[in-house]
Amino acid sequence: MARKELKPLSTELQTAEEFQLADAHPNHENHLCHIVMLRNMRSAAKLAKDAQYICFLCGRAARDSKNLCEPIKI
């Protein structure tokens, strides 16, 4: 079976405004999306345990709304 060649993301997608939004707000370093990006999975697991909120932007879940960019009560 031949492997498909992966195409690089277009430059339009890489510079899309919605991808820059995550770093443009205060306290982003405390949000699960940033913590997971840093591969700090132990901290991410602690913050996600007994989740009460879900992020409207990335779909991650957390116990405390302060750990999400756009929290919605579950």
mmCIF file of the N, C-alpha and C atoms, coordinates in Angstrom:
data_MODEL
# 
_entry.id   MODEL 
# 
loop_
_atom_site.group_PDB 
_atom_site.id 
_atom_site.type_symbol 
_atom_site.label_atom_id 
_atom_site.label_alt_id 
_atom_site.label_comp_id 
_atom_site.label_asym_id 
_atom_site.label_entity_id 
_atom_site.label_seq_id 
_atom_site.pdbx_PDB_ins_code 
_atom_site.Cartn_x 
_atom_site.Cartn_y 
_atom_site.Cartn_z 
_atom_site.occupancy 
_atom_site.B_iso_or_equiv 
_atom_site.pdbx_formal_charge 
_atom_site.auth_seq_id 
_atom_site.auth_comp_id 
_atom_site.auth_asym_id 
_atom_site.auth_atom_id 
_atom_site.pdbx_PDB_model_num 
ATOM 1   N N  . MET A 1 1  ? 0.849   -1.172 0.000  1.00 0.00 ? 1  MET A N  1 
ATOM 2   C CA . MET A 1 1  ? 0.000   0.000  0.000  1.00 0.00 ? 1  MET A CA 1 
ATOM 3   C C  . MET A 1 1  ? 0.900   1.242  0.000  1.00 0.00 ? 1  MET A C  1 
ATOM 4   N N  . ALA A 1 2  ? 0.676   2.146  -0.924 1.00 0.00 ? 2  ALA A N  1 
ATOM 5   C CA . ALA A 1 2  ? 1.488   3.361  -1.032 1.00 0.00 ? 2  ALA A CA 1 
ATOM 6   C C  . ALA A 1 2  ? 1.060   4.388  0.006  1.00 0.00 ? 2  ALA A C  1 
ATOM 7   N N  . ARG A 1 3  ? 2.037   5.085  0.548  1.00 0.00 ? 3  ARG A N  1 
ATOM 8   C CA . ARG A 1 3  ? 1.742   6.129  1.540  1.00 0.00 ? 3  ARG A CA 1 
ATOM 9   C C  . ARG A 1 3  ? 1.393   7.423  0.836  1.00 0.00 ? 3  ARG A C  1 
ATOM 10  N N  . LYS A 1 4  ? 0.394   8.109  1.343  1.00 0.00 ? 4  LYS A N  1 
ATOM 11  C CA . LYS A 1 4  ? 0.017   9.399  0.785  1.00 0.00 ? 4  LYS A CA 1 
ATOM 12  C C  . LYS A 1 4  ? 0.980   10.454 1.283  1.00 0.00 ? 4  LYS A C  1 
ATOM 13  N N  . GLU A 1 5  ? 1.355   11.346 0.395  1.00 0.00 ? 5  GLU A N  1 
ATOM 14  C CA . GLU A 1 5  ? 2.237   12.445 0.787  1.00 0.00 ? 5  GLU A CA 1 
ATOM 15  C C  . GLU A 1 5  ? 1.398   13.521 1.477  1.00 0.00 ? 5  GLU A C  1 
ATOM 16  N N  . LEU A 1 6  ? 1.858   13.965 2.644  1.00 0.00 ? 6  LEU A N  1 
ATOM 17  C CA . LEU A 1 6  ? 1.145   15.008 3.370  1.00 0.00 ? 6  LEU A CA 1 
ATOM 18  C C  . LEU A 1 6  ? 1.451   16.363 2.772  1.00 0.00 ? 6  LEU A C  1 
ATOM 19  N N  . LYS A 1 7  ? 0.436   17.151 2.571  1.00 0.00 ? 7  LYS A N  1 
ATOM 20  C CA . LYS A 1 7  ? 0.611   18.494 2.041  1.00 0.00 ? 7  LYS A CA 1 
ATOM 21  C C  . LYS A 1 7  ? 0.781   19.471 3.194  1.00 0.00 ? 7  LYS A C  1 
ATOM 22  N N  . PRO A 1 8  ? 1.666   20.466 3.055  1.00 0.00 ? 8  PRO A N  1 
ATOM 23  C CA . PRO A 1 8  ? 1.820   21.459 4.124  1.00 0.00 ? 8  PRO A CA 1 
ATOM 24  C C  . PRO A 1 8  ? 0.582   22.341 4.226  1.00 0.00 ? 8  PRO A C  1 
ATOM 25  N N  . LEU A 1 9  ? 0.338   22.851 5.427  1.00 0.00 ? 9  LEU A N  1 
ATOM 26  C CA . LEU A 1 9  ? -0.778  23.770 5.617  1.00 0.00 ? 9  LEU A CA 1 
ATOM 27  C C  . LEU A 1 9  ? -0.555  25.014 4.773  1.00 0.00 ? 9  LEU A C  1 
ATOM 28  N N  . SER A 1 10 ? -1.597  25.572 4.254  1.00 0.00 ? 10 SER A N  1 
ATOM 29  C CA . SER A 1 10 ? -1.457  26.787 3.459  1.00 0.00 ? 10 SER A CA 1 
ATOM 30  C C  . SER A 1 10 ? -1.049  27.943 4.363  1.00 0.00 ? 10 SER A C  1 
ATOM 31  N N  . THR A 1 11 ? -0.366  28.921 3.810  1.00 0.00 ? 11 THR A N  1 
ATOM 32  C CA . THR A 1 11 ? 0.048   30.073 4.607  1.00 0.00 ? 11 THR A CA 1 
ATOM 33  C C  . THR A 1 11 ? -1.165  30.861 5.051  1.00 0.00 ? 11 THR A C  1 
ATOM 34  N N  . GLU A 1 12 ? -2.255  30.808 4.296  1.00 0.00 ? 12 GLU A N  1 
ATOM 35  C CA . GLU A 1 12 ? -3.477  31.499 4.691  1.00 0.00 ? 12 GLU A CA 1 
ATOM 36  C C  . GLU A 1 12 ? -4.018  30.925 5.993  1.00 0.00 ? 12 GLU A C  1 
ATOM 37  N N  . LEU A 1 13 ? -4.008  29.606 6.126  1.00 0.00 ? 13 LEU A N  1 
ATOM 38  C CA . LEU A 1 13 ? -4.493  28.959 7.336  1.00 0.00 ? 13 LEU A CA 1 
ATOM 39  C C  . LEU A 1 13 ? -3.577  29.250 8.520  1.00 0.00 ? 13 LEU A C  1 
ATOM 40  N N  . GLN A 1 14 ? -2.284  29.249 8.305  1.00 0.00 ? 14 GLN A N  1 
ATOM 41  C CA . GLN A 1 14 ? -1.331  29.479 9.384  1.00 0.00 ? 14 GLN A CA 1 
ATOM 42  C C  . GLN A 1 14 ? -1.406  30.892 9.938  1.00 0.00 ? 14 GLN A C  1 
ATOM 43  N N  . THR A 1 15 ? -1.820  31.852 9.139  1.00 0.00 ? 15 THR A N  1 
ATOM 44  C CA . THR A 1 15 ? -1.873  33.239 9.595  1.00 0.00 ? 15 THR A CA 1 
ATOM 45  C C  . THR A 1 15 ? -3.298  33.677 9.926  1.00 0.00 ? 15 THR A C  1 
ATOM 46  N N  . ALA A 1 16 ? -4.231  32.734 9.986  1.00 0.00 ? 16 ALA A N  1 
ATOM 47  C CA . ALA A 1 16 ? -5.621  33.078 10.263 1.00 0.00 ? 16 ALA A CA 1 
ATOM 48  C C  . ALA A 1 16 ? -5.743  33.733 11.632 1.00 0.00 ? 16 ALA A C  1 
ATOM 49  N N  . GLU A 1 17 ? -6.604  34.739 11.720 1.00 0.00 ? 17 GLU A N  1 
ATOM 50  C CA . GLU A 1 17 ? -6.762  35.511 12.942 1.00 0.00 ? 17 GLU A CA 1 
ATOM 51  C C  . GLU A 1 17 ? -7.189  34.662 14.128 1.00 0.00 ? 17 GLU A C  1 
ATOM 52  N N  . GLU A 1 18 ? -8.029  33.646 13.917 1.00 0.00 ? 18 GLU A N  1 
ATOM 53  C CA . GLU A 1 18 ? -8.505  32.841 15.022 1.00 0.00 ? 18 GLU A CA 1 
ATOM 54  C C  . GLU A 1 18 ? -7.388  32.052 15.709 1.00 0.00 ? 18 GLU A C  1 
ATOM 55  N N  . PHE A 1 19 ? -6.301  31.741 15.013 1.00 0.00 ? 19 PHE A N  1 
ATOM 56  C CA . PHE A 1 19 ? -5.192  31.040 15.639 1.00 0.00 ? 19 PHE A CA 1 
ATOM 57  C C  . PHE A 1 19 ? -4.347  31.984 16.490 1.00 0.00 ? 19 PHE A C  1 
ATOM 58  N N  . GLN A 1 20 ? -4.389  33.265 16.232 1.00 0.00 ? 20 GLN A N  1 
ATOM 59  C CA . GLN A 1 20 ? -3.649  34.241 17.009 1.00 0.00 ? 20 GLN A CA 1 
ATOM 60  C C  . GLN A 1 20 ? -4.458  34.717 18.212 1.00 0.00 ? 20 GLN A C  1 
ATOM 61  N N  . LEU A 1 21 ? -5.749  34.495 18.217 1.00 0.00 ? 21 LEU A N  1 
ATOM 62  C CA . LEU A 1 21 ? -6.630  34.926 19.292 1.00 0.00 ? 21 LEU A CA 1 
ATOM 63  C C  . LEU A 1 21 ? -6.229  34.328 20.633 1.00 0.00 ? 21 LEU A C  1 
ATOM 64  N N  . ALA A 1 22 ? -5.809  33.084 20.656 1.00 0.00 ? 22 ALA A N  1 
ATOM 65  C CA . ALA A 1 22 ? -5.495  32.400 21.902 1.00 0.00 ? 22 ALA A CA 1 
ATOM 66  C C  . ALA A 1 22 ? -4.410  33.100 22.705 1.00 0.00 ? 22 ALA A C  1 
ATOM 67  N N  . ASP A 1 23 ? -3.416  33.669 22.046 1.00 0.00 ? 23 ASP A N  1 
ATOM 68  C CA . ASP A 1 23 ? -2.331  34.331 22.760 1.00 0.00 ? 23 ASP A CA 1 
ATOM 69  C C  . ASP A 1 23 ? -2.598  35.804 23.024 1.00 0.00 ? 23 ASP A C  1 
ATOM 70  N N  . ALA A 1 24 ? -3.733  36.311 22.572 1.00 0.00 ? 24 ALA A N  1 
ATOM 71  C CA . ALA A 1 24 ? -4.019  37.742 22.669 1.00 0.00 ? 24 ALA A CA 1 
ATOM 72  C C  . ALA A 1 24 ? -4.832  38.123 23.893 1.00 0.00 ? 24 ALA A C  1 
ATOM 73  N N  . HIS A 1 25 ? -5.044  37.219 24.832 1.00 0.00 ? 25 HIS A N  1 
ATOM 74  C CA . HIS A 1 25 ? -5.840  37.566 26.000 1.00 0.00 ? 25 HIS A CA 1 
ATOM 75  C C  . HIS A 1 25 ? -5.054  37.284 27.288 1.00 0.00 ? 25 HIS A C  1 
ATOM 76  N N  . PRO A 1 26 ? -5.409  37.965 28.360 1.00 0.00 ? 26 PRO A N  1 
ATOM 77  C CA . PRO A 1 26 ? -4.664  37.819 29.626 1.00 0.00 ? 26 PRO A CA 1 
ATOM 78  C C  . PRO A 1 26 ? -4.820  36.429 30.243 1.00 0.00 ? 26 PRO A C  1 
ATOM 79  N N  . ASN A 1 27 ? -3.823  36.028 30.988 1.00 0.00 ? 27 ASN A N  1 
ATOM 80  C CA . ASN A 1 27 ? -3.806  34.762 31.732 1.00 0.00 ? 27 ASN A CA 1 
ATOM 81  C C  . ASN A 1 27 ? -3.856  33.519 30.851 1.00 0.00 ? 27 ASN A C  1 
ATOM 82  N N  . HIS A 1 28 ? -3.479  33.631 29.595 1.00 0.00 ? 28 HIS A N  1 
ATOM 83  C CA . HIS A 1 28 ? -3.517  32.464 28.712 1.00 0.00 ? 28 HIS A CA 1 
ATOM 84  C C  . HIS A 1 28 ? -2.573  31.363 29.198 1.00 0.00 ? 28 HIS A C  1 
ATOM 85  N N  . GLU A 1 29 ? -1.543  31.728 29.925 1.00 0.00 ? 29 GLU A N  1 
ATOM 86  C CA . GLU A 1 29 ? -0.600  30.726 30.427 1.00 0.00 ? 29 GLU A CA 1 
ATOM 87  C C  . GLU A 1 29 ? -1.244  29.782 31.450 1.00 0.00 ? 29 GLU A C  1 
ATOM 88  N N  . ASN A 1 30 ? -2.414  30.133 31.974 1.00 0.00 ? 30 ASN A N  1 
ATOM 89  C CA . ASN A 1 30 ? -3.139  29.291 32.926 1.00 0.00 ? 30 ASN A CA 1 
ATOM 90  C C  . ASN A 1 30 ? -4.236  28.450 32.268 1.00 0.00 ? 30 ASN A C  1 
ATOM 91  N N  . HIS A 1 31 ? -4.391  28.570 30.954 1.00 0.00 ? 31 HIS A N  1 
ATOM 92  C CA . HIS A 1 31 ? -5.456  27.857 30.246 1.00 0.00 ? 31 HIS A CA 1 
ATOM 93  C C  . HIS A 1 31 ? -4.964  26.494 29.767 1.00 0.00 ? 31 HIS A C  1 
ATOM 94  N N  . LEU A 1 32 ? -5.866  25.525 29.760 1.00 0.00 ? 32 LEU A N  1 
ATOM 95  C CA . LEU A 1 32 ? -5.516  24.159 29.376 1.00 0.00 ? 32 LEU A CA 1 
ATOM 96  C C  . LEU A 1 32 ? -4.904  24.069 27.986 1.00 0.00 ? 32 LEU A C  1 
ATOM 97  N N  . CYS A 1 33 ? -5.381  24.847 27.034 1.00 0.00 ? 33 CYS A N  1 
ATOM 98  C CA . CYS A 1 33 ? -4.828  24.764 25.681 1.00 0.00 ? 33 CYS A CA 1 
ATOM 99  C C  . CYS A 1 33 ? -3.340  25.124 25.690 1.00 0.00 ? 33 CYS A C  1 
ATOM 100 N N  . HIS A 1 34 ? -2.954  26.115 26.484 1.00 0.00 ? 34 HIS A N  1 
ATOM 101 C CA . HIS A 1 34 ? -1.544  26.502 26.580 1.00 0.00 ? 34 HIS A CA 1 
ATOM 102 C C  . HIS A 1 34 ? -0.743  25.447 27.341 1.00 0.00 ? 34 HIS A C  1 
ATOM 103 N N  . ILE A 1 35 ? -1.293  24.926 28.413 1.00 0.00 ? 35 ILE A N  1 
ATOM 104 C CA . ILE A 1 35 ? -0.609  23.913 29.225 1.00 0.00 ? 35 ILE A CA 1 
ATOM 105 C C  . ILE A 1 35 ? -0.374  22.636 28.416 1.00 0.00 ? 35 ILE A C  1 
ATOM 106 N N  . VAL A 1 36 ? -1.351  22.231 27.624 1.00 0.00 ? 36 VAL A N  1 
ATOM 107 C CA . VAL A 1 36 ? -1.200  21.047 26.777 1.00 0.00 ? 36 VAL A CA 1 
ATOM 108 C C  . VAL A 1 36 ? -0.186  21.320 25.669 1.00 0.00 ? 36 VAL A C  1 
ATOM 109 N N  . MET A 1 37 ? -0.196  22.526 25.110 1.00 0.00 ? 37 MET A N  1 
ATOM 110 C CA . MET A 1 37 ? 0.777   22.885 24.073 1.00 0.00 ? 37 MET A CA 1 
ATOM 111 C C  . MET A 1 37 ? 2.203   22.732 24.602 1.00 0.00 ? 37 MET A C  1 
ATOM 112 N N  . LEU A 1 38 ? 2.404   23.031 25.896 1.00 0.00 ? 38 LEU A N  1 
ATOM 113 C CA . LEU A 1 38 ? 3.716   22.895 26.521 1.00 0.00 ? 38 LEU A CA 1 
ATOM 114 C C  . LEU A 1 38 ? 4.012   21.446 26.917 1.00 0.00 ? 38 LEU A C  1 
ATOM 115 N N  . ARG A 1 39 ? 3.047   20.539 26.692 1.00 0.00 ? 39 ARG A N  1 
ATOM 116 C CA . ARG A 1 39 ? 3.158   19.111 26.998 1.00 0.00 ? 39 ARG A CA 1 
ATOM 117 C C  . ARG A 1 39 ? 3.280   18.839 28.496 1.00 0.00 ? 39 ARG A C  1 
ATOM 118 N N  . ASN A 1 40 ? 2.652   19.693 29.306 1.00 0.00 ? 40 ASN A N  1 
ATOM 119 C CA . ASN A 1 40 ? 2.631   19.490 30.745 1.00 0.00 ? 40 ASN A CA 1 
ATOM 120 C C  . ASN A 1 40 ? 1.367   18.707 31.085 1.00 0.00 ? 40 ASN A C  1 
ATOM 121 N N  . MET A 1 41 ? 1.373   17.434 30.749 1.00 0.00 ? 41 MET A N  1 
ATOM 122 C CA . MET A 1 41 ? 0.179   16.614 30.826 1.00 0.00 ? 41 MET A CA 1 
ATOM 123 C C  . MET A 1 41 ? -0.244  16.305 32.264 1.00 0.00 ? 41 MET A C  1 
ATOM 124 N N  . ARG A 1 42 ? 0.687   16.259 33.178 1.00 0.00 ? 42 ARG A N  1 
ATOM 125 C CA . ARG A 1 42 ? 0.335   16.001 34.578 1.00 0.00 ? 42 ARG A CA 1 
ATOM 126 C C  . ARG A 1 42 ? -0.521  17.146 35.125 1.00 0.00 ? 42 ARG A C  1 
ATOM 127 N N  . SER A 1 43 ? -0.111  18.383 34.845 1.00 0.00 ? 43 SER A N  1 
ATOM 128 C CA . SER A 1 43 ? -0.900  19.546 35.278 1.00 0.00 ? 43 SER A CA 1 
ATOM 129 C C  . SER A 1 43 ? -2.243  19.587 34.564 1.00 0.00 ? 43 SER A C  1 
ATOM 130 N N  . ALA A 1 44 ? -2.241  19.281 33.278 1.00 0.00 ? 44 ALA A N  1 
ATOM 131 C CA . ALA A 1 44 ? -3.483  19.283 32.506 1.00 0.00 ? 44 ALA A CA 1 
ATOM 132 C C  . ALA A 1 44 ? -4.481  18.274 33.074 1.00 0.00 ? 44 ALA A C  1 
ATOM 133 N N  . ALA A 1 45 ? -4.003  17.106 33.448 1.00 0.00 ? 45 ALA A N  1 
ATOM 134 C CA . ALA A 1 45 ? -4.882  16.078 33.999 1.00 0.00 ? 45 ALA A CA 1 
ATOM 135 C C  . ALA A 1 45 ? -5.494  16.532 35.319 1.00 0.00 ? 45 ALA A C  1 
ATOM 136 N N  . LYS A 1 46 ? -4.702  17.188 36.168 1.00 0.00 ? 46 LYS A N  1 
ATOM 137 C CA . LYS A 1 46 ? -5.222  17.681 37.447 1.00 0.00 ? 46 LYS A CA 1 
ATOM 138 C C  . LYS A 1 46 ? -6.296  18.739 37.238 1.00 0.00 ? 46 LYS A C  1 
ATOM 139 N N  . LEU A 1 47 ? -6.084  19.628 36.265 1.00 0.00 ? 47 LEU A N  1 
ATOM 140 C CA . LEU A 1 47 ? -7.046  20.699 35.999 1.00 0.00 ? 47 LEU A CA 1 
ATOM 141 C C  . LEU A 1 47 ? -8.334  20.170 35.361 1.00 0.00 ? 47 LEU A C  1 
ATOM 142 N N  . ALA A 1 48 ? -8.238  19.068 34.633 1.00 0.00 ? 48 ALA A N  1 
ATOM 143 C CA . ALA A 1 48 ? -9.400  18.518 33.932 1.00 0.00 ? 48 ALA A CA 1 
ATOM 144 C C  . ALA A 1 48 ? -10.233 17.568 34.796 1.00 0.00 ? 48 ALA A C  1 
ATOM 145 N N  . LYS A 1 49 ? -9.673  17.079 35.885 1.00 0.00 ? 49 LYS A N  1 
ATOM 146 C CA . LYS A 1 49 ? -10.384 16.115 36.729 1.00 0.00 ? 49 LYS A CA 1 
ATOM 147 C C  . LYS A 1 49 ? -11.674 16.735 37.286 1.00 0.00 ? 49 LYS A C  1 
ATOM 148 N N  . ASP A 1 50 ? -12.771 15.992 37.221 1.00 0.00 ? 50 ASP A N  1 
ATOM 149 C CA . ASP A 1 50 ? -14.088 16.446 37.681 1.00 0.00 ? 50 ASP A CA 1 
ATOM 150 C C  . ASP A 1 50 ? -14.520 17.726 36.969 1.00 0.00 ? 50 ASP A C  1 
ATOM 151 N N  . ALA A 1 51 ? -14.355 17.756 35.668 1.00 0.00 ? 51 ALA A N  1 
ATOM 152 C CA . ALA A 1 51 ? -14.635 18.944 34.850 1.00 0.00 ? 51 ALA A CA 1 
ATOM 153 C C  . ALA A 1 51 ? -16.060 19.459 35.026 1.00 0.00 ? 51 ALA A C  1 
ATOM 154 N N  . GLN A 1 52 ? -16.186 20.762 35.135 1.00 0.00 ? 52 GLN A N  1 
ATOM 155 C CA . GLN A 1 52 ? -17.474 21.445 35.250 1.00 0.00 ? 52 GLN A CA 1 
ATOM 156 C C  . GLN A 1 52 ? -17.721 22.402 34.078 1.00 0.00 ? 52 GLN A C  1 
ATOM 157 N N  . TYR A 1 53 ? -16.657 22.686 33.287 1.00 0.00 ? 53 TYR A N  1 
ATOM 158 C CA . TYR A 1 53 ? -16.729 23.645 32.180 1.00 0.00 ? 53 TYR A CA 1 
ATOM 159 C C  . TYR A 1 53 ? -16.064 23.052 30.947 1.00 0.00 ? 53 TYR A C  1 
ATOM 160 N N  . ILE A 1 54 ? -16.515 23.507 29.794 1.00 0.00 ? 54 ILE A N  1 
ATOM 161 C CA . ILE A 1 54 ? -15.910 23.126 28.527 1.00 0.00 ? 54 ILE A CA 1 
ATOM 162 C C  . ILE A 1 54 ? -15.583 24.412 27.765 1.00 0.00 ? 54 ILE A C  1 
ATOM 163 N N  . CYS A 1 55 ? -14.491 24.402 27.010 1.00 0.00 ? 55 CYS A N  1 
ATOM 164 C CA . CYS A 1 55 ? -14.080 25.588 26.254 1.00 0.00 ? 55 CYS A CA 1 
ATOM 165 C C  . CYS A 1 55 ? -14.809 25.626 24.911 1.00 0.00 ? 55 CYS A C  1 
ATOM 166 N N  . PHE A 1 56 ? -15.417 26.745 24.618 1.00 0.00 ? 56 PHE A N  1 
ATOM 167 C CA . PHE A 1 56 ? -16.136 26.937 23.370 1.00 0.00 ? 56 PHE A CA 1 
ATOM 168 C C  . PHE A 1 56 ? -15.179 26.915 22.181 1.00 0.00 ? 56 PHE A C  1 
ATOM 169 N N  . LEU A 1 57 ? -13.909 27.326 22.378 1.00 0.00 ? 57 LEU A N  1 
ATOM 170 C CA . LEU A 1 57 ? -12.941 27.402 21.284 1.00 0.00 ? 57 LEU A CA 1 
ATOM 171 C C  . LEU A 1 57 ? -12.273 26.067 20.966 1.00 0.00 ? 57 LEU A C  1 
ATOM 172 N N  . CYS A 1 58 ? -11.775 25.376 21.983 1.00 0.00 ? 58 CYS A N  1 
ATOM 173 C CA . CYS A 1 58 ? -10.962 24.184 21.712 1.00 0.00 ? 58 CYS A CA 1 
ATOM 174 C C  . CYS A 1 58 ? -11.612 22.880 22.166 1.00 0.00 ? 58 CYS A C  1 
ATOM 175 N N  . GLY A 1 59 ? -12.664 22.949 22.977 1.00 0.00 ? 59 GLY A N  1 
ATOM 176 C CA . GLY A 1 59 ? -13.353 21.750 23.414 1.00 0.00 ? 59 GLY A CA 1 
ATOM 177 C C  . GLY A 1 59 ? -12.740 21.066 24.623 1.00 0.00 ? 59 GLY A C  1 
ATOM 178 N N  . ARG A 1 60 ? -11.693 21.640 25.184 1.00 0.00 ? 60 ARG A N  1 
ATOM 179 C CA . ARG A 1 60 ? -11.104 21.052 26.388 1.00 0.00 ? 60 ARG A CA 1 
ATOM 180 C C  . ARG A 1 60 ? -12.037 21.287 27.572 1.00 0.00 ? 60 ARG A C  1 
ATOM 181 N N  . ALA A 1 61 ? -11.945 20.412 28.569 1.00 0.00 ? 61 ALA A N  1 
ATOM 182 C CA . ALA A 1 61 ? -12.803 20.515 29.750 1.00 0.00 ? 61 ALA A CA 1 
ATOM 183 C C  . ALA A 1 61 ? -11.945 20.720 30.989 1.00 0.00 ? 61 ALA A C  1 
ATOM 184 N N  . ALA A 1 62 ? -12.455 21.513 31.940 1.00 0.00 ? 62 ALA A N  1 
ATOM 185 C CA . ALA A 1 62 ? -11.728 21.807 33.176 1.00 0.00 ? 62 ALA A CA 1 
ATOM 186 C C  . ALA A 1 62 ? -12.693 21.935 34.341 1.00 0.00 ? 62 ALA A C  1 
ATOM 187 N N  . ARG A 1 63 ? -12.160 21.725 35.533 1.00 0.00 ? 63 ARG A N  1 
ATOM 188 C CA . ARG A 1 63 ? -12.961 21.867 36.754 1.00 0.00 ? 63 ARG A CA 1 
ATOM 189 C C  . ARG A 1 63 ? -13.279 23.336 37.014 1.00 0.00 ? 63 ARG A C  1 
ATOM 190 N N  . ASP A 1 64 ? -12.347 24.238 36.717 1.00 0.00 ? 64 ASP A N  1 
ATOM 191 C CA . ASP A 1 64 ? -12.498 25.660 37.004 1.00 0.00 ? 64 ASP A CA 1 
ATOM 192 C C  . ASP A 1 64 ? -12.535 26.461 35.702 1.00 0.00 ? 64 ASP A C  1 
ATOM 193 N N  . SER A 1 65 ? -13.452 27.385 35.586 1.00 0.00 ? 65 SER A N  1 
ATOM 194 C CA . SER A 1 65 ? -13.592 28.182 34.362 1.00 0.00 ? 65 SER A CA 1 
ATOM 195 C C  . SER A 1 65 ? -12.366 29.037 34.067 1.00 0.00 ? 65 SER A C  1 
ATOM 196 N N  . LYS A 1 66 ? -11.567 29.362 35.081 1.00 0.00 ? 66 LYS A N  1 
ATOM 197 C CA . LYS A 1 66 ? -10.387 30.212 34.851 1.00 0.00 ? 66 LYS A CA 1 
ATOM 198 C C  . LYS A 1 66 ? -9.307  29.502 34.054 1.00 0.00 ? 66 LYS A C  1 
ATOM 199 N N  . ASN A 1 67 ? -9.447  28.194 33.852 1.00 0.00 ? 67 ASN A N  1 
ATOM 200 C CA . ASN A 1 67 ? -8.454  27.425 33.093 1.00 0.00 ? 67 ASN A CA 1 
ATOM 201 C C  . ASN A 1 67 ? -8.848  27.198 31.647 1.00 0.00 ? 67 ASN A C  1 
ATOM 202 N N  . LEU A 1 68 ? -9.844  27.954 31.162 1.00 0.00 ? 68 LEU A N  1 
ATOM 203 C CA . LEU A 1 68 ? -10.293 27.853 29.779 1.00 0.00 ? 68 LEU A CA 1 
ATOM 204 C C  . LEU A 1 68 ? -10.423 29.238 29.166 1.00 0.00 ? 68 LEU A C  1 
ATOM 205 N N  . CYS A 1 69 ? -10.245 29.336 27.860 1.00 0.00 ? 69 CYS A N  1 
ATOM 206 C CA . CYS A 1 69 ? -10.332 30.625 27.162 1.00 0.00 ? 69 CYS A CA 1 
ATOM 207 C C  . CYS A 1 69 ? -11.780 31.152 27.120 1.00 0.00 ? 69 CYS A C  1 
ATOM 208 N N  . GLU A 1 70 ? -12.696 30.291 26.695 1.00 0.00 ? 70 GLU A N  1 
ATOM 209 C CA . GLU A 1 70 ? -14.113 30.656 26.563 1.00 0.00 ? 70 GLU A CA 1 
ATOM 210 C C  . GLU A 1 70 ? -14.967 29.587 27.248 1.00 0.00 ? 70 GLU A C  1 
ATOM 211 N N  . PRO A 1 71 ? -15.019 29.609 28.589 1.00 0.00 ? 71 PRO A N  1 
ATOM 212 C CA . PRO A 1 71 ? -15.709 28.526 29.313 1.00 0.00 ? 71 PRO A CA 1 
ATOM 213 C C  . PRO A 1 71 ? -17.230 28.582 29.202 1.00 0.00 ? 71 PRO A C  1 
ATOM 214 N N  . ILE A 1 72 ? -17.824 27.396 29.141 1.00 0.00 ? 72 ILE A N  1 
ATOM 215 C CA . ILE A 1 72 ? -19.275 27.223 29.166 1.00 0.00 ? 72 ILE A CA 1 
ATOM 216 C C  . ILE A 1 72 ? -19.553 26.142 30.210 1.00 0.00 ? 72 ILE A C  1 
ATOM 217 N N  . LYS A 1 73 ? -20.502 26.388 31.092 1.00 0.00 ? 73 LYS A N  1 
ATOM 218 C CA . LYS A 1 73 ? -20.863 25.420 32.137 1.00 0.00 ? 73 LYS A CA 1 
ATOM 219 C C  . LYS A 1 73 ? -21.413 24.162 31.489 1.00 0.00 ? 73 LYS A C  1 
ATOM 220 N N  . ILE A 1 74 ? -20.948 23.005 31.940 1.00 0.00 ? 74 ILE A N  1 
ATOM 221 C CA . ILE A 1 74 ? -21.428 21.720 31.400 1.00 0.00 ? 74 ILE A CA 1 
ATOM 222 C C  . ILE A 1 74 ? -22.775 21.384 32.033 1.00 0.00 ? 74 ILE A C  1 
# 
